[in-house]
């Protein structure tokens, strides 16, 4: 008889019996499929939901600059659980959510209360992870989220694992068919005609499995309520594609080929439910889920059942590629001569070099499975919103040395000079200064920005810079900027929470000073050890109001345990000094002014209009000053009479509420016609010595065009004073 006929099988088994055994195997495999469809992997397979996803895509919808701040806050943690991007509109963001390009949409709302939109049907575990991470990140700055599941799972699809059940069952069934055909008819076909017959049998089985799986899931179990025929088509394509590549691997590598096919399937199964534990990035299309049959089939079933068939074309293309790979491999492996049933060894062309053939098998596995999944094993360190470029800086050991260094440095990464200069020390030892109006060197971004932040650490001094080289606390959309007044850092859940109080300022040529103070604000940063600060939120405290009789809260702050004492300065009569009042609030509630309590001279109460005056404006402080506790006493440090005054004065009190008693001037810092000396601030963390305090005061000149030639004219100067 011609080669490729029935006599080519050495065991002499009749063709009818082979066909019967194949059919019986198909039935058994289908019964296994029924069991798999009923399996709940989330509860019955340990560990499949224990992965830690990285860079889950999230969209942010809101107005600039607040939306950019929120995006940077979500991208801020060093482990990057989220990868947030801006969306131009809610419509665009929702479309991306329903197309499964993003896993969540944060819609910004008023007063730090936002809406998080998720699609639980795209993966309940992932939706829960997005909710957990967004809530955790925003909670540090007292922001809240309300969660809306816009594409929820059906009641009959617990935890949304129905698509996984069906997708995994179909792909396992496809591999079972490939193995069964090899056991009954041999590893490889004896000629092209039998290759066609083998794949025809696989196609029949795939069609039966596709229709059967759709009937079981949609009709008998009522799991998904998906369109029947598209679901059946995907099932048939999954079975055929998986079976085809299995047949191709078996044809060339025998038992080893079947083992590699099973391994590839096993690799893809956890990825299909988004819990691949070996990758830091188990997202959707850039990973194993985009290529291996279990994941691609699960993706397709979810798309049909919940997302109007989104992505179905890509799925059929990928499964078609698997089918083509299998058909080509099986056809090229076909050979003439007797074929023995059962899984044997390598193809005769490889058998003479078993080691080389085995290595080729492993290389083929890597080509089909590992290489397409390389993106799953890579990470991308999201660019931080703030970066610092260090320059050499010897840590000063005295105030005199510090002043010499401040004078000699040309610029700090573009920063030439600035005023105010409140400071705080982080738990990792870094010293941060926040400045008000900041002058840049020519060619470095805007000539001046409203604020900046400088870092001092052993061997490093530099300015934190934004991508756009703008202010660290960005201006509002209407151009209103922020002048920092005080800064404090506390440890919260493993990281520093840095609060910077600021005053809102708007340019106004009608004002004698060229600007108007519109009220206070609060900027909250999260700072991980050794990493740049990440701005979480900017809160305007109260409406815009230039009335100077209304206290500018945050002119000074002091933190004791979890309580923040917030001092405000106001001026109710003509003059140059400012009066002082105080409020207190728990740190976690500082952005919520309804939680503030104001000292009325006897007790803490909720009405800011009843706040008592602690220091009278006639002998009062500068608009921005310092309050701190040293030992058992409380101190306020300022220049009496603000710009026109001469004396640097220390007020002492037994408690944060006073009474504050002024002591003789600790130093004289007068202004002249061309040189301005103003707003001294205390730095308890800088070069501490018992009974003393390092104080800086701002310097400026009325000859502003000379600052670029001599930047030291617009830099602070430090001195040490004795505490009473």
PAKOLPA-6499 format. One record per residue (C-alpha): residue in three letters; x, y, z. Coordinates in steps of 0.001 Angstrom, whole numbers. Example, Ala and Ser with C-alpha at 12.3 -4.5 7.8 and 13.67 -1.06 7.14 Angstrom:
2
SITE   residuo         x         y         z
SITE       ALA     12300     -4500      7800
SITE       SER     13670     -1060      7140
***
This chain:
724
SITE   residuo         x         y         z
SITE       UNK         0         0         0
SITE       UNK      1203      3567      -512
SITE       UNK      2939      5358      2285
SITE       UNK       614      7159      4666
SITE       UNK     -2108      4488      4593
SITE       UNK     -3500      2436      7498
SITE       UNK      -719      -148      7278
SITE       UNK      1751      2520      8283
SITE       UNK       736      1941     11912
SITE       UNK      2856      -819     13416
SITE       UNK       364     -1962     16039
SITE       UNK     -2167     -2994     13424
SITE       UNK     -5072     -1322     15246
SITE       UNK     -8084      -890     12896
SITE       UNK     -8942      2660     11869
SITE       UNK    -12458      2378     13327
SITE       UNK    -11041      1562     16727
SITE       UNK     -8675      4523     16559
SITE       UNK    -11553      6815     15720
SITE       UNK    -13620      5321     18556
SITE       UNK    -10842      5808     21086
SITE       UNK    -10399      9383     19917
SITE       UNK    -14121     10088     20277
SITE       UNK    -14160      8510     23730
SITE       UNK    -11213     10660     24730
SITE       UNK    -13013     13743     23465
SITE       UNK    -16016     12904     25615
SITE       UNK    -13816     12386     28684
SITE       UNK    -12049     15671     28032
SITE       UNK    -15399     17445     27713
SITE       UNK    -16477     16063     31089
SITE       UNK    -13289     17449     32580
SITE       UNK    -14176     20769     30956
SITE       UNK    -17525     20777     32764
SITE       UNK    -15686     20380     36062
SITE       UNK    -13255     23186     35208
SITE       UNK    -16078     25538     34283
SITE       UNK    -17554     24981     37745
SITE       UNK    -14228     25580     39512
SITE       UNK    -13748     28818     41440
SITE       UNK     -9963     29388     41261
SITE       UNK    -10045     32410     43502
SITE       UNK    -11216     30320     46432
SITE       UNK    -10039     26823     45545
SITE       UNK     -6506     27368     44205
SITE       UNK     -4336     28906     46949
SITE       UNK     -2203     31920     46197
SITE       UNK     -3690     33034     42900
SITE       UNK     -4691     36434     44283
SITE       UNK     -1548     37106     46275
SITE       UNK       477     38893     43573
SITE       UNK      1476     42517     44020
SITE       UNK       574     44273     40754
SITE       UNK      2779     47080     39526
SITE       UNK      1897     50069     37385
SITE       UNK     -1798     49306     36994
SITE       UNK     -3007     51911     34468
SITE       UNK     -5299     54604     35883
SITE       UNK     -6737     57735     34272
SITE       UNK     -7199     61070     36075
SITE       UNK     -9907     63541     35052
SITE       UNK     -9856     67104     36373
SITE       UNK     -8775     70673     35822
SITE       UNK     -5139     71777     35696
SITE       UNK     -3044     72115     37766
SITE       UNK     -4931     70006     40342
SITE       UNK     -5231     67024     38000
SITE       UNK     -1462     67023     37413
SITE       UNK      -861     67158     41158
SITE       UNK     -3185     64197     41713
SITE       UNK     -1554     62248     38878
SITE       UNK      1891     62802     40366
SITE       UNK       604     61811     43806
SITE       UNK      -741     58497     42479
SITE       UNK      2553     57839     40688
SITE       UNK      4577     58871     43727
SITE       UNK      5117     55662     45779
SITE       UNK      8455     54044     44983
SITE       UNK      6877     50624     44391
SITE       UNK      4645     52190     41718
SITE       UNK      1466     50162     42200
SITE       UNK      -273     52580     39814
SITE       UNK       625     54303     36558
SITE       UNK     -1633     57350     36346
SITE       UNK     -2127     59399     33205
SITE       UNK     -4276     62432     32491
SITE       UNK     -7457     62095     30431
SITE       UNK     -8856     65039     28526
SITE       UNK    -12440     64328     29550
SITE       UNK    -14605     61906     31493
SITE       UNK    -15999     60583     28209
SITE       UNK    -12523     59683     26948
SITE       UNK    -11524     58161     30285
SITE       UNK    -14705     56063     30469
SITE       UNK    -14135     54815     26943
SITE       UNK    -10616     53748     27885
SITE       UNK    -12023     52002     30965
SITE       UNK    -14585     50097     28897
SITE       UNK    -11925     49250     26309
SITE       UNK     -9831     47924     29217
SITE       UNK     -6941     50254     28444
SITE       UNK     -7100     51494     32045
SITE       UNK     -8261     49756     35211
SITE       UNK     -9640     52805     36995
SITE       UNK    -10653     56423     36469
SITE       UNK    -10254     59023     39223
SITE       UNK    -12686     61898     38695
SITE       UNK    -11668     64880     40797
SITE       UNK    -14323     66428     43000
SITE       UNK    -14573     69381     45377
SITE       UNK    -12904     69525     48792
SITE       UNK    -10692     66493     48136
SITE       UNK    -13653     64121     47714
SITE       UNK    -13162     62262     44443
SITE       UNK    -14897     59475     42552
SITE       UNK    -13059     56308     41532
SITE       UNK    -14674     54458     38636
SITE       UNK    -13647     50833     38148
SITE       UNK    -14792     47915     36009
SITE       UNK    -15037     44921     38319
SITE       UNK    -15892     42675     35387
SITE       UNK    -12415     43284     34003
SITE       UNK    -10960     41628     37088
SITE       UNK    -12358     41892     40585
SITE       UNK     -8952     41445     42231
SITE       UNK     -7446     44203     40120
SITE       UNK    -10374     46565     40757
SITE       UNK     -9973     45946     44490
SITE       UNK     -6233     46587     44243
SITE       UNK     -6799     49876     42419
SITE       UNK     -9346     50901     45061
SITE       UNK     -6971     49958     47871
SITE       UNK     -4001     51843     46428
SITE       UNK     -5888     54999     45410
SITE       UNK     -7538     55146     48833
SITE       UNK     -4244     54575     50664
SITE       UNK     -2255     57137     48688
SITE       UNK     -4854     59898     48942
SITE       UNK     -5694     59245     52601
SITE       UNK     -2320     60655     53694
SITE       UNK     -3495     64106     52568
SITE       UNK     -7047     63694     53910
SITE       UNK     -8553     63039     50487
SITE       UNK    -11396     60564     50055
SITE       UNK    -12777     58479     47227
SITE       UNK    -16226     57100     46495
SITE       UNK    -16049     53961     44374
SITE       UNK    -18382     53321     41449
SITE       UNK    -18267     49971     39660
SITE       UNK    -19463     50921     36190
SITE       UNK    -19114     47391     34769
SITE       UNK    -19899     45027     37669
SITE       UNK    -19821     41249     37504
SITE       UNK    -23071     39340     37260
SITE       UNK    -24585     37659     40296
SITE       UNK    -24035     34308     38607
SITE       UNK    -20335     35023     38085
SITE       UNK    -18831     35140     41594
SITE       UNK    -15635     37208     41809
SITE       UNK    -15743     37517     38011
SITE       UNK    -13911     34220     37482
SITE       UNK    -16416     32804     34992
SITE       UNK    -14326     33951     31982
SITE       UNK    -11241     32357     33513
SITE       UNK    -13037     29085     34103
SITE       UNK    -14184     28924     30524
SITE       UNK    -10953     30190     28975
SITE       UNK     -8759     27834     30990
SITE       UNK    -11081     24897     30289
SITE       UNK    -11022     25459     26541
SITE       UNK     -7229     25762     26354
SITE       UNK     -6676     22713     28548
SITE       UNK     -9142     20846     26344
SITE       UNK     -7186     21884     23245
SITE       UNK     -3955     20502     24675
SITE       UNK     -5772     17333     25750
SITE       UNK     -6996     16863     22182
SITE       UNK     -3460     17282     20850
SITE       UNK     -2128     14724     23317
SITE       UNK     -4951     12300     22561
SITE       UNK     -4336     12464     18815
SITE       UNK      -665     11730     19429
SITE       UNK     -1412      8768     21661
SITE       UNK     -3797      7199     19190
SITE       UNK     -2314      8175     15833
SITE       UNK      1337      8774     16677
SITE       UNK      3515     11806     17284
SITE       UNK      3595     12899     13666
SITE       UNK      1631     12218     10497
SITE       UNK      2876      9987      7704
SITE       UNK      2463     12476      4911
SITE       UNK       540     15670      4161
SITE       UNK     -2782     13884      3693
SITE       UNK     -2808     12630      7261
SITE       UNK     -1726     16070      8527
SITE       UNK     -4951     17409      7021
SITE       UNK     -6926     14552      8548
SITE       UNK     -5399     15165     11973
SITE       UNK     -6240     18849     11932
SITE       UNK     -9703     18127     10547
SITE       UNK    -10317     15945     13580
SITE       UNK     -9015     18716     15840
SITE       UNK    -11297     21234     14121
SITE       UNK    -14352     19035     14670
SITE       UNK    -13462     18624     18315
SITE       UNK    -12837     22379     18639
SITE       UNK    -16261     23213     17202
SITE       UNK    -17959     20751     19532
SITE       UNK    -16004     22120     22502
SITE       UNK    -16737     25730     21597
SITE       UNK    -20455     25143     21295
SITE       UNK    -20493     22855     24318
SITE       UNK    -18646     25344     26515
SITE       UNK    -21005     28123     25487
SITE       UNK    -24024     25913     26259
SITE       UNK    -22644     24920     29662
SITE       UNK    -21706     28441     30671
SITE       UNK    -24565     30428     29174
SITE       UNK    -27484     27984     29144
SITE       UNK    -26978     25371     31846
SITE       UNK    -25138     27430     34475
SITE       UNK    -26255     30929     33385
SITE       UNK    -22848     32325     34258
SITE       UNK    -22192     35105     31758
SITE       UNK    -25248     35858     29594
SITE       UNK    -22827     36498     26714
SITE       UNK    -23827     36405     23014
SITE       UNK    -23863     32688     22247
SITE       UNK    -22227     32392     18831
SITE       UNK    -19340     34829     19411
SITE       UNK    -18643     32939     22640
SITE       UNK    -18710     29605     20825
SITE       UNK    -16432     30997     18081
SITE       UNK    -13837     32105     20632
SITE       UNK    -14032     28711     22313
SITE       UNK    -13477     26876     19046
SITE       UNK    -10561     29188     18147
SITE       UNK     -8985     28667     21581
SITE       UNK     -9266     24876     21424
SITE       UNK     -7958     24733     17869
SITE       UNK     -5093     27184     18459
SITE       UNK     -3913     25464     21645
SITE       UNK     -4304     22023     20098
SITE       UNK     -2502     23064     16908
SITE       UNK       615     24307     18654
SITE       UNK       532     21219     20868
SITE       UNK       412     18970     17796
SITE       UNK      3308     20895     16270
SITE       UNK      5490     20575     19378
SITE       UNK      4663     16874     19755
SITE       UNK      5480     16274     16078
SITE       UNK      9013     17572     16518
SITE       UNK      9839     16747     20122
SITE       UNK      7534     13882     21176
SITE       UNK      6991     13533     24918
SITE       UNK      9249     16542     25538
SITE       UNK      7118     18606     23181
SITE       UNK      3935     17639     25012
SITE       UNK      5589     18538     28326
SITE       UNK      6664     21937     27021
SITE       UNK      3152     22617     25719
SITE       UNK      1723     21721     29127
SITE       UNK      4291     23964     30828
SITE       UNK      3383     26875     28572
SITE       UNK      -245     26334     29416
SITE       UNK       527     26256     33135
SITE       UNK      2506     29470     32822
SITE       UNK      -481     31150     31211
SITE       UNK     -3150     29953     33649
SITE       UNK     -2259     32252     36593
SITE       UNK     -1779     35163     34209
SITE       UNK     -5302     34636     32921
SITE       UNK     -6764     35829     36219
SITE       UNK     -4203     38595     36728
SITE       UNK     -2222     36870     39451
SITE       UNK      1034     35838     37809
SITE       UNK      3340     35777     40838
SITE       UNK      6710     35897     39047
SITE       UNK      6244     39239     37337
SITE       UNK      6067     42658     38910
SITE       UNK      3794     43868     36120
SITE       UNK       743     41608     35672
SITE       UNK     -1264     44019     33568
SITE       UNK     -3231     43040     30506
SITE       UNK     -1739     43339     27032
SITE       UNK      2009     43930     27654
SITE       UNK      2330     40582     29476
SITE       UNK      1772     36851     29265
SITE       UNK     -1928     37569     29196
SITE       UNK     -1534     39042     25715
SITE       UNK        38     35990     24136
SITE       UNK      -541     32680     25896
SITE       UNK     -3874     30988     25089
SITE       UNK     -5368     30904     28633
SITE       UNK     -4967     34618     29097
SITE       UNK     -5948     35645     25589
SITE       UNK     -9047     33453     25747
SITE       UNK    -10047     34776     29151
SITE       UNK     -9606     38303     27817
SITE       UNK    -11892     37496     24891
SITE       UNK    -14599     35899     27046
SITE       UNK    -14610     38898     29386
SITE       UNK    -14849     41200     26399
SITE       UNK    -17836     39342     24962
SITE       UNK    -19623     38956     28289
SITE       UNK    -19100     42426     29733
SITE       UNK    -17462     44848     27291
SITE       UNK    -19461     44537     24035
SITE       UNK    -16799     42421     22381
SITE       UNK    -13981     44911     22979
SITE       UNK    -10649     43527     21762
SITE       UNK    -12173     40460     20068
SITE       UNK    -10366     41130     16793
SITE       UNK     -6964     41112     18504
SITE       UNK     -7814     37889     20292
SITE       UNK     -8783     36055     17106
SITE       UNK     -5592     37332     15465
SITE       UNK     -3413     35956     18288
SITE       UNK     -5208     32604     18332
SITE       UNK     -4865     32507     14547
SITE       UNK     -1109     32953     14923
SITE       UNK      -976     30029     17370
SITE       UNK     -2935     27916     14895
SITE       UNK      -619     28876     12031
SITE       UNK      2485     28047     14096
SITE       UNK      1051     24616     14926
SITE       UNK       -10     23789     11373
SITE       UNK      3340     24801      9886
SITE       UNK      5286     22858     12539
SITE       UNK      3182     19698     12081
SITE       UNK      3355     19888      8279
SITE       UNK      7129     20281      8188
SITE       UNK      7488     17374     10644
SITE       UNK      5401     14996      8499
SITE       UNK      7451     12082      7160
SITE       UNK      7008      8890      5202
SITE       UNK      7463      5493      6727
SITE       UNK      5788      3519      9515
SITE       UNK      4341      5536     12410
SITE       UNK      4031      4084     15902
SITE       UNK      1162      5281     18116
SITE       UNK      1932      6921     21430
SITE       UNK      4307      9710     22398
SITE       UNK      7865      8797     21471
SITE       UNK     11077     10694     21223
SITE       UNK     12479     13390     19015
SITE       UNK     11791     13697     15316
SITE       UNK     14177     11443     13317
SITE       UNK     15884     14552     11944
SITE       UNK     16818     15448     15531
SITE       UNK     17243     11978     17027
SITE       UNK     20882     11657     15990
SITE       UNK     21692     14715     18111
SITE       UNK     19555     14253     21177
SITE       UNK     21235     16943     23259
SITE       UNK     20999     19451     20454
SITE       UNK     17403     18455     19809
SITE       UNK     16499     18873     23469
SITE       UNK     18158     22267     23550
SITE       UNK     16264     23201     20416
SITE       UNK     13036     22201     22173
SITE       UNK     13824     24461     25119
SITE       UNK     14803     27287     22769
SITE       UNK     11523     26855     20888
SITE       UNK      9643     27067     24174
SITE       UNK     11464     30267     25023
SITE       UNK     10683     31712     21605
SITE       UNK      6973     30929     21907
SITE       UNK      6439     31678     25611
SITE       UNK      9163     33700     27293
SITE       UNK     10225     36173     24602
SITE       UNK      6729     37587     23982
SITE       UNK      6361     37955     27760
SITE       UNK      9588     39925     28294
SITE       UNK      7647     43149     29025
SITE       UNK      6043     41339     31960
SITE       UNK      9418     40930     33628
SITE       UNK     10562     44509     33153
SITE       UNK      9767     47571     35214
SITE       UNK      9751     51223     34288
SITE       UNK     10619     53691     37013
SITE       UNK      8017     56401     36518
SITE       UNK      9659     59796     36280
SITE       UNK      9187     61620     39589
SITE       UNK      7444     64987     39554
SITE       UNK     10408     66516     41395
SITE       UNK     14069     65761     40795
SITE       UNK     17214     67108     42359
SITE       UNK     20635     67595     40834
SITE       UNK     23199     67535     43591
SITE       UNK     26319     69608     43740
SITE       UNK     29164     69115     46174
SITE       UNK     28446     70682     49526
SITE       UNK     30414     70315     52732
SITE       UNK     28153     70113     55742
SITE       UNK     28776     73318     57717
SITE       UNK     29784     73083     61351
SITE       UNK     29162     76721     62269
SITE       UNK     26898     79591     61296
SITE       UNK     29879     81474     59879
SITE       UNK     30783     78580     57595
SITE       UNK     27152     78240     56515
SITE       UNK     26999     81914     55533
SITE       UNK     30230     81622     53533
SITE       UNK     28829     78692     51589
SITE       UNK     25560     80495     50907
SITE       UNK     27505     83478     49570
SITE       UNK     29841     81497     47303
SITE       UNK     27502     79084     45511
SITE       UNK     26604     80448     42073
SITE       UNK     23251     78697     41799
SITE       UNK     21403     75586     42959
SITE       UNK     20332     73824     39747
SITE       UNK     19130     77100     38293
SITE       UNK     18000     78775     41525
SITE       UNK     19904     82024     42063
SITE       UNK     18129     83403     45112
SITE       UNK     14928     83458     47130
SITE       UNK     13381     84832     50295
SITE       UNK     11652     83593     53477
SITE       UNK     13307     80130     53682
SITE       UNK     11338     78039     56208
SITE       UNK     12987     74712     57003
SITE       UNK     12377     71271     58451
SITE       UNK     14397     68093     58839
SITE       UNK     13160     64762     57504
SITE       UNK     13517     61508     59409
SITE       UNK     16272     60327     57048
SITE       UNK     18389     63351     58013
SITE       UNK     17829     65512     54941
SITE       UNK     17218     69203     55545
SITE       UNK     14614     70918     53374
SITE       UNK     14156     74660     52851
SITE       UNK     11110     76151     51133
SITE       UNK     11478     79654     49697
SITE       UNK      9084     82273     48421
SITE       UNK      9702     84299     45256
SITE       UNK     12655     82546     43626
SITE       UNK     14939     83995     40950
SITE       UNK     16292     81677     38250
SITE       UNK     19489     82173     36320
SITE       UNK     19011     83387     32722
SITE       UNK     17835     80657     30370
SITE       UNK     16532     78402     33144
SITE       UNK     12754     78348     32879
SITE       UNK     10794     81415     33987
SITE       UNK     12922     84266     35375
SITE       UNK     11006     84058     38683
SITE       UNK      8643     81551     40286
SITE       UNK      6524     81917     43412
SITE       UNK      8281     79191     45413
SITE       UNK     11065     76637     45409
SITE       UNK     12502     73856     47573
SITE       UNK     16169     73228     48384
SITE       UNK     17763     70060     49732
SITE       UNK     20783     69816     51998
SITE       UNK     22253     66408     52798
SITE       UNK     25779     65148     53455
SITE       UNK     27753     65915     50298
SITE       UNK     24723     67221     48416
SITE       UNK     23031     70568     47933
SITE       UNK     20496     71211     45222
SITE       UNK     17106     72531     44270
SITE       UNK     14184     70246     43572
SITE       UNK     12925     71029     40106
SITE       UNK      9691     70193     38317
SITE       UNK      9635     68873     34775
SITE       UNK      8524     72312     33542
SITE       UNK     10989     74079     35883
SITE       UNK      8073     75882     37452
SITE       UNK      7161     76440     41075
SITE       UNK      7290     73396     43388
SITE       UNK      3768     74346     44478
SITE       UNK      2256     75195     41074
SITE       UNK       288     78369     40478
SITE       UNK     -3468     78106     40210
SITE       UNK     -5046     78132     36759
SITE       UNK     -5903     81817     37222
SITE       UNK     -2261     82721     37947
SITE       UNK     -2546     83006     41730
SITE       UNK       670     81732     43296
SITE       UNK      1789     80457     46694
SITE       UNK      4376     81966     49036
SITE       UNK      5540     79433     51664
SITE       UNK      5396     80568     55286
SITE       UNK      6225     77529     57437
SITE       UNK      7103     73843     57047
SITE       UNK      6882     70788     59297
SITE       UNK      7433     67062     58731
SITE       UNK      6024     64159     60737
SITE       UNK      6333     60400     60363
SITE       UNK      3153     58688     59131
SITE       UNK      2931     54993     58175
SITE       UNK      6562     54584     57160
SITE       UNK      7053     57891     55330
SITE       UNK      7328     61590     56111
SITE       UNK      4314     63813     55662
SITE       UNK      5558     67306     54867
SITE       UNK      3145     70178     55337
SITE       UNK      3916     73612     53912
SITE       UNK      1642     76506     54779
SITE       UNK      1559     79297     52240
SITE       UNK      -214     82522     51456
SITE       UNK     -2064     82949     48188
SITE       UNK      -771     85945     46253
SITE       UNK     -1983     87667     43114
SITE       UNK      -227     90387     41154
SITE       UNK     -2030     93697     41529
SITE       UNK      -509     96937     40251
SITE       UNK     -3123     98905     42176
SITE       UNK     -1569     97779     45447
SITE       UNK      1405     99713     46828
SITE       UNK      3394     96470     47062
SITE       UNK      2324     95213     43634
SITE       UNK       482     92177     44976
SITE       UNK     -2454     91147     47148
SITE       UNK     -2543     88460     49810
SITE       UNK     -5743     86477     49209
SITE       UNK     -5552     84140     52176
SITE       UNK     -3722     81031     53426
SITE       UNK     -3225     77647     51812
SITE       UNK     -1759     74271     52685
SITE       UNK       440     72072     50489
SITE       UNK       941     68454     51568
SITE       UNK      3903     66374     50375
SITE       UNK      4664     62691     50913
SITE       UNK      8371     61908     51275
SITE       UNK      9824     58401     51247
SITE       UNK     13298     57848     52624
SITE       UNK     15927     59045     50179
SITE       UNK     13370     59993     47515
SITE       UNK     12063     63352     46287
SITE       UNK      8965     64844     47905
SITE       UNK      5720     64143     46078
SITE       UNK      3069     66852     46185
SITE       UNK      -217     65271     47241
SITE       UNK     -2572     68181     47452
SITE       UNK     -2896     71968     47623
SITE       UNK     -5808     73265     49708
SITE       UNK     -6896     76884     49712
SITE       UNK     -8075     77647     53244
SITE       UNK    -11133     79830     52842
SITE       UNK    -12235     81968     49888
SITE       UNK    -10018     84562     48229
SITE       UNK    -10208     87659     50408
SITE       UNK     -7535     90416     50606
SITE       UNK     -8893     91666     53949
SITE       UNK     -5834     91884     56235
SITE       UNK     -7993     91881     59344
SITE       UNK     -8732     88233     58618
SITE       UNK     -5909     86055     60068
SITE       UNK     -3539     84474     57588
SITE       UNK     -3441     81073     59253
SITE       UNK      -181     79206     58875
SITE       UNK      2062     82250     59307
SITE       UNK      3750     79924     61815
SITE       UNK      3123     76303     62816
SITE       UNK      4315     73977     65546
SITE       UNK      3693     70224     65740
SITE       UNK      3422     68322     69033
SITE       UNK      2708     64615     68672
SITE       UNK      -348     64438     66377
SITE       UNK     -1536     68001     67027
SITE       UNK      -654     71020     64888
SITE       UNK      -749     74517     66387
SITE       UNK     -1516     76912     63547
SITE       UNK      -729     80578     64165
SITE       UNK     -2334     83371     62171
SITE       UNK     -1336     86993     61703
SITE       UNK     -3714     89864     61052
SITE       UNK     -3776     93639     61039
SITE       UNK     -6929     95520     62050
SITE       UNK     -5450     99042     62245
SITE       UNK     -2927    101046     60221
SITE       UNK       648    100180     61112
SITE       UNK      3427     97761     60331
SITE       UNK      3194     95053     62989
SITE       UNK       872     92066     62929
SITE       UNK     -1163     90533     65751
SITE       UNK     -1103     86801     66478
SITE       UNK     -3866     84235     67109
SITE       UNK     -3724     80441     67338
SITE       UNK     -5782     77422     66326
SITE       UNK     -5135     73750     66776
SITE       UNK     -6141     70664     64809
SITE       UNK     -5202     67010     64601
SITE       UNK     -2637     66410     61894
SITE       UNK     -4916     64102     59905
SITE       UNK     -7638     66792     59822
SITE       UNK     -5529     69834     58981
SITE       UNK     -7041     70235     55505
SITE       UNK    -10549     70334     56975
SITE       UNK    -11071     73730     58601
SITE       UNK    -14321     72580     60185
SITE       UNK    -12143     70429     62478
SITE       UNK    -10038     73396     63631
SITE       UNK    -10471     74810     67134
SITE       UNK     -9503     78372     67997
SITE       UNK     -8179     79653     71328
SITE       UNK    -10515     82338     72681
SITE       UNK     -8417     83151     75755
SITE       UNK    -10058     80511     77916
SITE       UNK    -10845     77477     75816
SITE       UNK    -10627     75897     72361
SITE       UNK    -13820     76528     70383
SITE       UNK    -15032     76349     66751
SITE       UNK    -15645     80009     65873
SITE       UNK    -12611     81711     64228
SITE       UNK    -14168     85146     64857
SITE       UNK    -13690     84613     68602
SITE       UNK     -9980     83794     68354
SITE       UNK     -8035     85693     71014
SITE       UNK     -5067     87970     70277
SITE       UNK     -1861     86525     71763
SITE       UNK       497     89304     70594
SITE       UNK      -838     92777     69844
SITE       UNK       -90     94294     66439
SITE       UNK      1370     97537     67856
SITE       UNK      4366     95661     69195
SITE       UNK      3682     92844     66806
SITE       UNK      5468     90346     64641
SITE       UNK      6193     90185     60926
SITE       UNK      3521     88748     58669
SITE       UNK      5457     85432     58662
SITE       UNK      7334     84330     61782
SITE       UNK      8319     81245     63836
SITE       UNK      6924     79490     66910
SITE       UNK      8655     76515     68516
SITE       UNK      8940     74662     71797
SITE       UNK     12326     74443     73496
SITE       UNK     12451     72532     76747
SITE       UNK      9406     73443     78806
SITE       UNK      8926     76847     77200
SITE       UNK      7423     78155     73970
SITE       UNK      9065     80863     71878
SITE       UNK      8047     83151     69038
SITE       UNK     10788     84747     66909
SITE       UNK     10224     87663     64552
SITE       UNK     11239     91168     63533
SITE       UNK      9134     93675     65419
SITE       UNK      7511     96144     63057
SITE       UNK      8046     93970     59970
SITE       UNK     10000     95680     57132
SITE       UNK     10350     99073     58809
SITE       UNK     11433     97647     62149
SITE       UNK     14935     97100     63455
SITE       UNK     14784     94619     66308
SITE       UNK     14835     90825     66106
SITE       UNK     12746     89913     69154
SITE       UNK     12032     86702     71045
SITE       UNK      8688     86275     72817
SITE       UNK      8518     83599     75525
SITE       UNK      5458     81772     76865
SITE       UNK      4677     78798     79145
SITE       UNK      2228     77289     76630
SITE       UNK      1376     77479     72920
SITE       UNK     -1521     79756     73845
SITE       UNK       677     82235     75714
SITE       UNK       859     84576     77388
SITE       UNK      3805     85639     75178
SITE       UNK      6204     88112     76779
SITE       UNK      8617     90100     74616
SITE       UNK     12256     90122     75738
SITE       UNK     14958     92656     74865
SITE       UNK     16100     92522     71226
SITE       UNK     18270     89508     70467
SITE       UNK     19792     91212     67424
SITE       UNK     19384     94254     65191
SITE       UNK     18553     93711     61518
SITE       UNK     17622     97160     60120
SITE       UNK     16720     97857     56508
SITE       UNK     18243    100733     54510
SITE       UNK     17177    102636     51420
SITE       UNK     18602     99937     49149
SITE       UNK     18975     96886     51391
SITE       UNK     15968     95107     52880
SITE       UNK     16182     92758     55858
SITE       UNK     12948     91068     56858
SITE       UNK     11005     88026     58106
SITE       UNK     13480     86237     60406
SITE       UNK     12693     82554     60919
SITE       UNK     13986     80072     63491
SITE       UNK     15632     76773     62493
SITE       UNK     15622     74434     65533
SITE       UNK     17014     71561     63441
SITE       UNK     20032     73538     62176
SITE       UNK     23327     73414     64151
SITE       UNK     21573     73053     67542
SITE       UNK     23318     74227     70711
SITE       UNK     21778     74394     74212
SITE       UNK     20119     77685     75046
SITE       UNK     20525     79125     71551
SITE       UNK     18732     79155     68223
SITE       UNK     19910     79590     64636
SITE       UNK     17815     82213     62878
SITE       UNK     17800     83319     59258
SITE       UNK     16473     86566     57852
SITE       UNK     15674     87386     54252
SITE       UNK     17720     89888     52283
SITE       UNK     16647     91785     49209
SITE       UNK     17514     94950     47352
SITE       UNK     15537     97746     45801
SITE       UNK     17986     97517     42866
SITE       UNK     16481     94296     41540
SITE       UNK     18384     94406     38247
SITE       UNK     21647     93732     40140
SITE       UNK     20558     90353     41624
SITE       UNK     21868     88292     38699
SITE       UNK     25258     90010     39046
SITE       UNK     25337     89502     42817
SITE       UNK     22914     86709     43854
SITE       UNK     23927     87014     47502
SITE       UNK     21756     90146     47679
SITE       UNK     18687     87890     47472
SITE       UNK     19692     85089     49804
SITE       UNK     19128     84555     53530
SITE       UNK     21757     85273     56146
SITE       UNK     22054     83215     59313
SITE       UNK     22917     84173     62891
SITE       UNK     22783     82519     66284
SITE       UNK     20831     84127     69120
SITE       UNK     20499     83345     72819
SITE       UNK     17118     82206     74083
SITE       UNK     15794     83926     77222
***
